[in-house]
Amino acid sequence: MTRLFAGSPTHRGAGLLFATLLLIPLLLPGCGSLATRRSFYKPISAEVERGNFLAAAGQLQEAKNRGKFGQKDRFLYFLDAGLLYHYAGEYDSSQIKLQLAEQAAEENFTRSIRRAAASLILNDNALAYPGEDYEVLYTNLINALNYLERGDFDGAFVEIRRADLKIELLNQKYRDAAAEMNRASRDDTSGVSIPYETEDVRFANSAFARWLGMHIYAAEGKWDNARIDRDKFIEAFAGQPNIYPFPMPDADYRPEHSSTTVVPVVTMVGLAPIKEALELRVRTDAQLDLVQVLVRDSESGFIDYGQIPMPIGDDYYFDFAIPKLADRPSRIADVVVLVDSVPRDTLQLIEDIGTVARETFRAKRGLIYLRSVARAVVKGLAAHELKEEVGKDGGLGGWLAKAAVDVVTDISESADLRSSQYLPGRIFVGQLELADGAHTITLEYRNAQGLVVQRETLEGFDIGRTKLPLVRGICPL
């Protein structure tokens, strides 16, 4: 049998239980934060559904004041607060929060990888949350919109370039993380070693980033730069059918008439996926020196999910869970634009954030999966040995000690389900060509039956108010 810990408790009766509880921290570092807690979001989300974004931001701050966001969760607080302030039109506050979110993501990623590599049994929930790549990417792109609302083109371009750089470095980022965890695995003394590998991310160019850049350059009269970004916009759709499996939107940036102006329209609809637990089971096969991973199936119990060669001296079953992305369906099918009460355009989908999320999550998912399997085996074997020792006593003390080991081991394998609650799900865009002067712009969000679910109206929208008269909307339904 593979032995993971030297020595075992030998106390009798109540003393046996006490010794077992003393060993719990060895099995569960950071046990006070091993489960993702999300129930406190319910009243905040209710305000978001009603469109009361400023009230929702205030409630999120109150939740932080009550300790719902620890230091390790600060990225989530900053991101969701920044999003809510953006939806509320508080662009300065949004900018500050989103910049803090990006800073927290950069600090947390390096710290969490090092801690994960240093301690195999450390649960992911106990690590600082660095954000998923799609969350960090749209932190920059939404912050670019904050800058555009204030007419700061330079600031917007900085955010777009930072998003581009993050996409460019995605594959190297996870190759480096896998190498760090492999180095730690080779030095691990638990007897459990798994080679960490990562899949390449098939996402190299954001169409939404190119669309924003194209319109900013056009507003500055830099027509050649606008054309280059438009070409890259076309390349994003042509070269990434896995990210953009829908028709390419129109991308007009030059007005047809000298008396008109191209007015870009962008609106965010629905909410991005969140994480749910995928329940798995490790089955060790002593004869084949194999660890089989099974996934819970609603019809046939557990079915095969994967196999990993690993010599284990006995046959065991250990349950654990990993995160999976779960879509949050939107009620909105179309967004129609009216100008001065006359229908002018139906906006087109430019970015399905759920699709981007699934693609970028693939690279990290492999590391999470392999580390979770190794952790389940290490903790499961440790718990089994401990139960064997404490069970020798018999009686109430031995039974309680065995029950304590079971309960704590189950808690220890809670999947890390942390994710942004208020990141938008889809981005729609369009271009209006309008004559100078003030107009009334209305966005009608319609369901699949063509019924208007929500309506936003901008009275007195003045074409000459800024170099880039951008129409913005939000519907999180």
C-alpha positions in Angstrom: 0.0 0.0 0.0 1.2 3.5 -0.8 1.8 5.3 2.5 1.5 9.0 2.5 1.9 10.1 6.1 4.4 8.7 8.7 2.8 7.8 12.0 -0.9 7.5 13.0 -3.0 8.5 16.1 -3.1 5.8 18.7 -5.2 7.5 21.4 -8.3 5.8 22.8 -11.9 7.0 23.0 -12.3 10.8 23.0 -8.6 11.2 22.8 -8.6 9.3 19.5 -11.2 11.7 18.1 -9.1 14.7 19.3 -6.0 13.3 17.6 -7.9 12.8 14.3 -9.2 16.4 14.4 -5.6 17.6 14.9 -4.7 15.9 11.7 -7.5 17.6 9.7 -5.3 20.7 8.9 -2.8 18.3 7.3 -5.6 17.1 5.0 -7.3 20.5 4.6 -5.2 23.6 4.6 -7.4 26.7 4.5 -10.4 24.7 5.4 -12.4 27.8 6.3 -12.7 28.7 2.6 -13.0 25.4 0.8 -16.5 26.0 -0.7 -17.6 28.7 -3.1 -20.4 30.7 -1.5 -22.8 32.5 -3.9 -26.2 32.8 -2.1 -25.4 36.4 -1.0 -25.6 37.4 -4.7 -29.4 36.8 -4.9 -30.6 40.2 -3.8 -27.9 41.9 -5.9 -28.9 39.9 -9.0 -32.5 40.9 -8.4 -31.6 44.6 -8.7 -29.6 43.8 -11.8 -32.6 42.2 -13.5 -34.6 45.3 -12.6 -32.0 47.5 -14.2 -31.1 49.1 -10.8 -27.4 48.9 -11.4 -26.2 51.6 -9.0 -28.3 50.0 -6.2 -26.7 46.6 -7.1 -23.2 48.1 -6.9 -24.1 49.5 -3.5 -25.3 46.1 -2.3 -22.1 44.5 -3.6 -20.1 46.9 -1.6 -22.1 46.0 1.5 -21.4 42.4 0.9 -17.7 43.1 0.8 -18.0 45.1 4.0 -19.7 42.0 5.6 -16.6 39.9 4.6 -18.1 38.1 1.6 -15.0 38.8 -0.4 -11.7 37.9 1.2 -8.3 39.1 0.1 -8.1 36.0 -2.2 -11.4 37.0 -3.9 -10.6 40.6 -4.5 -10.5 40.2 -8.3 -14.1 39.1 -8.3 -15.2 42.0 -6.2 -13.4 44.6 -8.3 -14.6 43.0 -11.6 -18.2 42.8 -10.7 -18.2 46.2 -9.1 -16.6 47.7 -12.2 -19.2 46.1 -14.4 -22.1 47.3 -12.3 -20.8 50.9 -12.3 -20.3 50.7 -16.0 -23.9 49.6 -16.6 -25.0 52.4 -14.3 -23.1 55.0 -16.4 -20.6 55.7 -13.5 -17.7 55.5 -15.9 -15.0 56.9 -13.5 -15.9 54.5 -10.8 -16.0 51.7 -13.2 -12.6 52.5 -14.6 -11.0 52.5 -11.1 -12.6 49.2 -10.2 -11.6 47.5 -13.5 -8.1 48.7 -13.2 -7.9 47.2 -9.7 -9.4 44.0 -11.1 -6.6 43.7 -13.7 -3.9 44.4 -11.1 -5.4 41.7 -8.8 -5.5 39.2 -11.7 -1.8 39.7 -12.5 -0.8 39.4 -8.9 -3.0 36.4 -8.1 -2.1 34.3 -11.1 1.6 34.0 -10.2 0.8 33.5 -6.5 -1.8 30.8 -7.1 0.3 28.8 -9.5 3.3 28.8 -7.1 1.1 27.8 -4.1 -0.6 25.1 -6.1 2.7 23.7 -7.2 4.1 23.9 -3.7 1.3 22.0 -2.0 -0.6 19.3 -3.9 -3.3 18.9 -1.2 -4.2 22.6 -1.2 -7.7 23.0 -2.4 -8.2 25.5 -5.3 -10.8 27.4 -3.3 -8.1 28.3 -0.8 -5.9 29.9 -3.5 -6.1 33.5 -4.6 -8.5 33.7 -7.6 -6.8 35.1 -10.6 -9.9 35.3 -12.8 -10.5 33.3 -16.0 -8.8 34.5 -19.1 -12.0 35.7 -20.7 -12.9 37.6 -17.5 -9.6 39.4 -17.6 -9.8 40.0 -21.3 -13.2 41.7 -21.1 -12.0 43.7 -18.1 -9.8 45.6 -20.6 -12.3 45.8 -23.4 -15.1 47.1 -21.2 -12.7 49.6 -19.7 -12.0 50.8 -23.2 -15.7 51.7 -23.4 -15.3 53.7 -20.2 -12.5 55.7 -21.8 -14.5 56.3 -25.0 -17.5 57.6 -23.0 -15.1 60.3 -21.8 -13.6 60.9 -25.2 -10.2 59.6 -24.2 -9.0 57.7 -27.3 -5.5 57.2 -26.0 -6.8 55.5 -22.8 -9.1 53.3 -24.9 -6.3 52.2 -27.2 -4.1 51.3 -24.1 -6.9 49.0 -22.9 -7.4 47.4 -26.4 -3.6 46.8 -26.7 -3.5 45.2 -23.2 -6.3 42.9 -24.3 -4.4 42.0 -27.5 -1.3 41.2 -25.5 -3.2 38.9 -23.1 -4.6 37.0 -26.0 -1.1 36.8 -27.6 0.4 35.3 -24.4 -2.3 32.8 -23.6 -0.6 29.7 -24.8 2.8 30.6 -23.3 1.1 31.5 -20.0 -0.3 27.9 -19.6 2.8 26.2 -20.9 4.8 28.0 -18.2 2.2 27.0 -15.6 2.3 23.4 -16.6 6.1 23.4 -16.5 6.0 24.9 -13.0 3.6 22.2 -11.8 5.6 19.4 -13.4 8.8 20.6 -11.6 6.9 20.5 -8.3 5.4 17.1 -9.2 8.8 15.5 -9.7 9.9 16.7 -6.3 6.7 15.7 -4.5 7.1 13.2 -1.7 3.5 11.9 -1.7 4.1 9.1 -4.1 1.6 10.5 -6.6 3.0 12.0 -9.7 1.0 13.1 -12.8 2.5 14.8 -15.9 0.7 18.1 -16.4 -0.1 19.1 -20.0 -2.2 21.9 -21.5 -4.1 22.4 -24.7 -3.4 25.3 -27.1 -6.0 28.1 -27.1 -7.5 28.6 -30.6 -8.2 32.3 -30.1 -5.8 34.9 -31.3 -7.8 37.9 -32.4 -10.9 39.6 -30.9 -13.3 40.9 -33.5 -14.8 43.3 -30.9 -11.3 44.8 -30.2 -10.7 45.3 -33.9 -14.2 46.9 -34.4 -13.5 49.3 -31.6 -10.1 50.2 -33.0 -11.5 50.7 -36.5 -14.1 53.2 -35.3 -11.6 55.1 -33.0 -9.2 55.5 -35.9 -12.0 56.6 -38.2 -13.1 59.2 -35.7 -9.5 60.6 -35.7 -9.4 60.7 -39.4 -6.7 58.0 -39.6 -8.4 56.2 -42.5 -5.5 53.9 -43.3 -5.3 52.6 -39.7 -9.0 52.1 -39.7 -8.8 50.1 -42.9 -6.0 47.9 -41.3 -8.2 47.2 -38.3 -11.1 46.4 -40.5 -9.0 43.9 -42.4 -8.0 42.3 -39.1 -11.7 42.3 -38.1 -12.4 40.3 -41.3 -9.5 37.9 -40.5 -10.9 37.3 -37.0 -14.0 35.8 -38.5 -12.4 34.0 -41.4 -9.6 32.4 -39.4 -11.5 31.5 -36.2 -14.7 29.7 -37.1 -14.6 28.1 -33.6 -15.0 31.5 -32.0 -17.2 33.2 -34.7 -19.6 30.5 -36.1 -22.1 33.2 -37.0 -22.3 35.8 -39.8 -19.8 38.6 -39.8 -21.4 41.9 -38.9 -21.2 44.9 -41.3 -18.2 47.1 -40.5 -18.7 50.5 -42.1 -16.6 53.4 -40.9 -16.8 55.9 -43.7 -20.0 57.9 -44.3 -21.5 57.7 -47.7 -22.4 61.4 -47.6 -20.4 64.4 -46.5 -23.3 65.7 -44.5 -23.6 62.6 -42.4 -21.7 60.9 -39.6 -21.2 57.2 -38.9 -22.5 56.5 -35.4 -21.3 53.1 -34.0 -23.8 51.3 -31.7 -22.8 48.6 -29.2 -24.9 46.9 -26.6 -24.3 44.0 -24.2 -26.9 41.4 -23.7 -27.5 38.6 -21.2 -24.8 37.2 -18.8 -21.7 35.1 -19.4 -21.5 31.5 -18.2 -20.8 30.7 -14.6 -19.2 27.6 -13.1 -21.0 24.5 -11.8 -19.6 21.4 -10.3 -18.9 18.4 -12.4 -19.0 15.4 -10.0 -16.3 12.8 -10.7 -15.0 9.7 -9.0 -11.5 8.2 -8.9 -11.3 4.4 -9.1 -7.8 3.0 -8.5 -6.9 -0.4 -10.1 -4.0 -2.1 -8.3 -3.7 -4.9 -10.8 -3.4 -2.5 -13.8 -1.5 0.3 -12.0 -4.2 2.6 -13.3 -6.4 5.4 -12.0 -9.7 5.6 -13.8 -11.8 8.7 -13.6 -15.6 8.3 -13.8 -18.2 11.0 -14.4 -21.7 10.9 -12.8 -24.3 10.1 -15.5 -28.0 10.7 -14.7 -29.1 7.5 -16.5 -26.3 5.0 -15.8 -24.6 6.1 -12.6 -20.9 6.7 -13.3 -19.3 6.3 -16.8 -15.7 6.5 -18.0 -14.2 10.0 -18.2 -10.5 9.3 -18.5 -7.6 7.1 -17.4 -4.2 7.9 -15.9 -1.4 5.4 -15.4 -0.5 5.4 -11.7 0.7 2.6 -9.4 -1.6 2.4 -6.3 -1.3 -0.7 -4.0 -5.0 -1.3 -3.5 -8.4 -0.7 -5.1 -10.2 2.4 -3.8 -13.0 4.8 -4.8 -12.7 8.6 -4.0 -15.2 11.3 -5.0 -14.2 14.8 -6.1 -15.4 17.6 -8.3 -14.0 20.0 -10.8 -15.6 23.2 -12.3 -17.4 23.3 -15.6 -18.9 26.2 -17.5 -22.7 26.5 -17.5 -24.6 28.8 -19.8 -27.1 31.3 -18.5 -29.8 31.5 -21.3 -30.8 35.0 -22.4 -34.4 36.1 -23.1 -33.2 38.4 -25.9 -33.0 37.3 -29.5 -32.7 40.6 -31.4 -31.9 44.3 -30.8 -33.6 46.8 -33.0 -32.5 50.4 -33.3 -35.0 53.2 -33.9 -34.0 56.8 -34.8 -36.6 59.4 -34.2 -39.2 56.6 -33.7 -38.4 55.0 -37.1 -36.8 51.5 -37.2 -33.3 51.8 -38.8 -31.3 48.7 -38.0 -31.2 45.4 -36.3 -27.9 45.0 -34.5 -25.6 42.0 -35.3 -23.8 39.7 -33.0 -20.0 40.4 -32.9 -18.9 38.5 -29.8 -20.4 35.5 -28.0 -18.5 35.7 -24.7 -19.7 32.2 -23.7 -17.9 30.8 -26.8 -14.7 32.7 -25.9 -15.0 31.6 -22.3 -15.2 27.9 -23.3 -12.3 28.1 -25.6 -10.0 30.0 -23.2 -11.1 27.7 -20.3 -9.9 24.6 -22.1 -6.2 25.4 -21.5 -6.7 25.8 -17.7 -9.2 23.0 -17.4 -6.5 20.4 -18.1 -4.4 21.6 -15.3 -7.4 21.8 -12.9 -8.4 18.3 -13.8 -5.0 16.6 -13.4 -4.3 18.4 -10.2 -7.7 17.5 -8.8 -7.2 13.8 -9.6 -3.8 13.8 -7.9 -5.2 15.7 -4.9 -8.2 13.3 -4.6 -5.8 10.3 -4.7 -3.5 11.8 -2.1 -6.2 12.8 0.3 -8.3 9.7 -0.3 -5.4 7.4 0.6 -4.5 9.5 3.6 -8.1 9.4 4.8 -8.3 5.6 4.2 -5.1 5.0 6.3 -6.3 7.3 9.0 -9.7 5.6 9.2 -8.0 2.2 9.4 -6.0 3.4 12.4 -8.8 5.1 14.2 -11.2 2.2 13.5 -9.1 -0.2 15.4 -10.4 1.4 18.7 -14.0 0.5 18.0 -16.7 2.0 20.1 -18.2 5.5 19.9 -14.8 7.3 19.8 -13.6 5.3 16.8 -16.9 5.7 14.9 -16.9 9.5 15.5 -13.3 9.8 14.4 -14.0 7.8 11.2 -17.1 10.0 10.5 -15.0 13.2 11.0 -12.4 12.0 8.5 -15.2 11.2 5.9 -16.9 14.6 6.4 -13.8 16.7 6.2 -12.4 14.8 3.2 -15.7 15.4 1.3 -15.6 19.1 2.1 -12.0 19.3 1.0 -12.8 18.3 -2.6 -15.4 21.1 -3.3 -14.9 22.4 -6.8 -13.7 26.0 -7.1 -16.8 27.7 -8.7 -15.7 31.3 -8.4 -16.6 33.4 -11.4 -18.0 36.8 -12.4 -21.7 37.1 -11.9 -22.3 40.1 -14.1 -20.0 39.8 -17.1 -22.2 40.2 -20.2 -23.0 37.2 -22.4 -23.1 38.6 -25.9 -22.1 41.9 -27.6 -24.1 43.3 -30.5 -23.0 46.1 -32.8 -24.2 48.2 -35.7 -23.5 51.5 -37.5 -26.0 54.3 -38.1 -25.4 57.1 -40.6 -27.0 60.2 -39.3 -27.2 63.8 -40.2 -25.8 66.4 -37.8 -28.0 67.5 -34.9 -29.9 65.9 -32.1 -31.8 62.6 -32.4 -33.8 60.3 -30.3 -32.2 56.8 -30.3 -34.2 53.9 -29.0 -32.9 50.3 -28.5 -35.6 47.7 -28.4 -34.6 44.3 -27.0 -36.9 41.6 -28.4 -37.5 38.0 -27.6 -37.7 35.1 -30.0 -41.4 35.9 -30.6 -40.6 39.5 -31.5 -42.0 41.0 -28.3 -40.2 43.9 -26.8 -38.7 42.8 -23.4 -36.8 46.0 -22.6 -36.5 49.4 -24.2 -33.8 52.1 -23.8 -34.2 55.6 -25.1 -31.6 58.3 -25.5 -33.3 61.7 -25.9 -31.4 64.5 -27.5 -28.5 62.4 -28.7 -26.3 65.1 -30.3 -24.1 63.9 -33.2 -21.6 66.7 -32.6 -21.1 66.2 -28.9 -17.9 64.2 -29.3 -15.5 63.0 -32.0 -16.9 59.5 -31.7 -20.7 59.7 -31.0 -21.1 56.2 -29.6 -24.5 54.7 -28.7 -24.3 52.3 -25.8 -26.8 49.9 -24.3 -27.1 47.1 -21.7 -29.7 44.4 -21.2 -28.6 41.7 -18.7 -31.8 39.7 -19.3 
